[in-house]
Amino acid sequence: MLRGVASVAEDATERAHQLRSIFTKDHDRIISTGVRSDSTIRVHEALKQRALLSIATACTVTGLTPPPVRKAISTLASLGIVDEITGKQRDLVFRYRRYADVLQEDARV
């Protein structure tokens, strides 16, 4: 039983390290663009709190209006950080791709 607990703890620690690395690398990529990086960083911070995010939720969490949030999401998408998952024209939801992949990897075990 204790080995199982230790294994789960080690796995959680490894995933936390993976996420920290992903967040840091993506932050650095955003900064390197220099394009509206303040808004993009704010949306990225919101995505770090939840792997799925709509424009409306991003506005609420960041305090930004829809135009800068849309531009930030566009920048994040062009960097391959987020992708749109609904396939709809309205009420889009964006996924922090590598963050979600780490979470889904856990679900497959």
Helices and strands as residue ranges (DSSP letters): H 2-33, H 37-49, E 52-54, H 55-62, H 66-78, E 82-84, E 93-96, H 97-108
